[in-house]
Amino acid sequence: MNPCQHPTTPWLTPPPAGLPVAGEIHVWRAGLDWAPDALAAAAASLSPDERERVARLRLPAHRDAFVAARIFLRRVLARCLDADAAALRFGTTAHGKPYLVELSAPLHFNLAHSGSVALLAVAVDATVGVDVERVRINLDLDGIARRFFRSEESAALDALPAAQRTEAFFAVWTRKEALLKALGKGIAGGVDRYGVTVDPGSPARVLAAAGGPGEAARWWVADLAAGPGYRAAVAAPATPGRVLTWAWPGPMDSSSSRAPEEIP
Ligand SMILES: CC(C)(COP(=O)(O)OP(=O)(O)OC[C@H]1O[C@@H](n2cnc3c(N)ncnc32)[C@H](O)[C@@H]1OP(=O)(O)O)[C@@H](O)C(=O)NCCC(=O)NCCS
């Protein structure tokens, strides 16, 4: 079975050094709850433009999450590339998707964070998208679904027992957003142009995609079990040969059995 299908995801450790091989997607998971002094020390290794972004964030919780997620991103990519995390230089596409500059071969990656969880998907031969959302009940789910979901998705949500609706809403959201992030357009890609399965307990699938039925059959999406109270999904333009999921050991994962120093 694909290791990423709902409901379980084995977050393996120790994580590998080096790049995924062609056909593989690696997804890394980290907790974002850093001790304040460790976070402040790590923040010093961010680039000037990353520090500018931190300064523009109004809420301290958003600043801390951004810094921890960026450090996680830098450290995982540095481990993949056997490079210095602080020396990695990022560019961003017109739609805001970060990429690494000065690489001799392409490396595709996508970061997502919500609450205290960050996920990073990495592949060498295909674009990837990942999304994680903390399941919140204080949202206008019906209003958001009407605005962003396809009519058949909203209808399927309405048909579910009330107790399942919140979970289903976040399943649709994360499946859809992972697809849009793989496309690289984010929300500008048109959230209603991609249709996904709604049942949160059944495997994620793409049911509709811009470009017609052939496109929908080509795209791939799978759920990830990011932790209690979270929904997550990973997507790519075609079914990967293998998906491996890794727990990032370090100061942001206090449940790790490995000491932070073991990972550069
Ligand atoms: C950036 C976006 C892709 C996702 O934002 P988000 O859900 O707030 O945040 P996530 O944690 O999932 O992803 C953020 C990361 O995605 C990456 N990203 C930014 N733009 C991206 C793009 N166009 N495509 C793919 N990835 C992108 C960045 O690494 C970013 O991290 P950073 O903020 O630390 O630089 C954006 O399109 C957006 O605002 N989406 C809104 C979500 C929404 O309303 N969905 C409705 C239901 S489907």
The ligand as an SDF file (V2000), in Angstrom:
LIG
                    3D

 48 50  0  0  0  0  0  0  0  0999 V2000
    0.7680   30.4960   -0.5030 C   0  0  0  0  0  0  0  0  0  0  0  0
   -0.4730   29.6970   -0.7440 C   0  0  0  0  0  0  0  0  0  0  0  0
   -0.1280   28.7100   -1.8220 C   0  0  0  0  0  0  0  0  0  0  0  0
   -0.8120   28.8240    0.4450 C   0  0  0  0  0  0  0  0  0  0  0  0
   -0.7690   29.5530    1.6200 O   0  0  0  0  0  0  0  0  0  0  0  0
   -1.1210   28.9890    3.0420 P   0  0  0  0  0  0  0  0  0  0  0  0
   -2.1600   27.9380    2.9880 O   0  0  0  0  0  0  0  0  0  0  0  0
   -1.3940   30.1770    3.8750 O   0  0  0  0  0  0  0  0  0  0  0  0
    0.2520   28.4060    3.5740 O   0  0  0  0  0  0  0  0  0  0  0  0
    0.9880   27.0030    3.4570 P   0  0  0  0  0  0  0  0  0  0  0  0
    1.6120   26.7800    4.7720 O   0  0  0  0  0  0  0  0  0  0  0  0
    0.1790   25.9010    2.8830 O   0  0  0  0  0  0  0  0  0  0  0  0
    2.1310   27.2860    2.3810 O   0  0  0  0  0  0  0  0  0  0  0  0
    2.9980   28.3560    2.5210 C   0  0  0  0  0  0  0  0  0  0  0  0
    4.2450   28.0200    1.7560 C   0  0  0  0  0  0  0  0  0  0  0  0
    3.9400   27.6380    0.4220 O   0  0  0  0  0  0  0  0  0  0  0  0
    4.9950   28.0760   -0.4290 C   0  0  0  0  0  0  0  0  0  0  0  0
    4.3570   28.8350   -1.5010 N   0  0  0  0  0  0  0  0  0  0  0  0
    4.1560   30.1680   -1.6120 C   0  0  0  0  0  0  0  0  0  0  0  0
    3.5470   30.4450   -2.7870 N   0  0  0  0  0  0  0  0  0  0  0  0
    3.3610   29.2700   -3.4090 C   0  0  0  0  0  0  0  0  0  0  0  0
    2.8010   28.9050   -4.6610 C   0  0  0  0  0  0  0  0  0  0  0  0
    2.3180   29.8020   -5.5020 N   0  0  0  0  0  0  0  0  0  0  0  0
    2.7530   27.5890   -4.9810 N   0  0  0  0  0  0  0  0  0  0  0  0
    3.2410   26.6670   -4.1700 C   0  0  0  0  0  0  0  0  0  0  0  0
    3.8070   26.9570   -2.9670 N   0  0  0  0  0  0  0  0  0  0  0  0
    3.8590   28.2420   -2.5920 C   0  0  0  0  0  0  0  0  0  0  0  0
    5.9640   28.8610    0.3990 C   0  0  0  0  0  0  0  0  0  0  0  0
    7.0370   28.0240    0.7420 O   0  0  0  0  0  0  0  0  0  0  0  0
    5.1620   29.2130    1.6170 C   0  0  0  0  0  0  0  0  0  0  0  0
    5.9520   29.2660    2.7590 O   0  0  0  0  0  0  0  0  0  0  0  0
    6.4330   30.6630    3.3330 P   0  0  0  0  0  0  0  0  0  0  0  0
    5.1860   31.4320    3.6170 O   0  0  0  0  0  0  0  0  0  0  0  0
    7.1870   30.2740    4.5560 O   0  0  0  0  0  0  0  0  0  0  0  0
    7.2530   31.2850    2.2690 O   0  0  0  0  0  0  0  0  0  0  0  0
   -1.5500   30.6860   -1.2270 C   0  0  0  0  0  0  0  0  0  0  0  0
   -1.9970   30.3670   -2.5050 O   0  0  0  0  0  0  0  0  0  0  0  0
   -2.7610   30.9490   -0.4520 C   0  0  0  0  0  0  0  0  0  0  0  0
   -2.8630   32.0230    0.0320 O   0  0  0  0  0  0  0  0  0  0  0  0
   -3.7080   30.0370   -0.2780 N   0  0  0  0  0  0  0  0  0  0  0  0
   -4.9180   30.3350    0.4880 C   0  0  0  0  0  0  0  0  0  0  0  0
   -5.5470   29.1000    0.9240 C   0  0  0  0  0  0  0  0  0  0  0  0
   -7.0370   29.0870    0.7530 C   0  0  0  0  0  0  0  0  0  0  0  0
   -7.7410   30.0370    0.9330 O   0  0  0  0  0  0  0  0  0  0  0  0
   -7.5610   27.9140    0.3660 N   0  0  0  0  0  0  0  0  0  0  0  0
   -8.9700   27.7700    0.1660 C   0  0  0  0  0  0  0  0  0  0  0  0
   -9.4230   26.3680    0.2610 C   0  0  0  0  0  0  0  0  0  0  0  0
   -8.7900   25.3320   -1.0360 S   0  0  0  0  0  0  0  0  0  0  0  0
  1  2  1  0
  2  3  1  0
  2  4  1  0
  2 36  1  0
  4  5  1  0
  5  6  1  0
  6  7  2  0
  6  8  1  0
  6  9  1  0
  9 10  1  0
 10 11  2  0
 10 12  1  0
 10 13  1  0
 13 14  1  0
 14 15  1  0
 15 16  1  0
 15 30  1  0
 16 17  1  0
 17 18  1  0
 17 28  1  0
 18 19  1  0
 18 27  1  0
 19 20  2  0
 20 21  1  0
 21 22  1  0
 21 27  2  0
 22 23  1  0
 22 24  2  0
 24 25  1  0
 25 26  2  0
 26 27  1  0
 28 29  1  0
 28 30  1  0
 30 31  1  0
 31 32  1  0
 32 33  2  0
 32 34  1  0
 32 35  1  0
 36 37  1  0
 36 38  1  0
 38 39  2  0
 38 40  1  0
 40 41  1  0
 41 42  1  0
 42 43  1  0
 43 44  2  0
 43 45  1  0
 45 46  1  0
 46 47  1  0
 47 48  1  0
M  END
$$$$
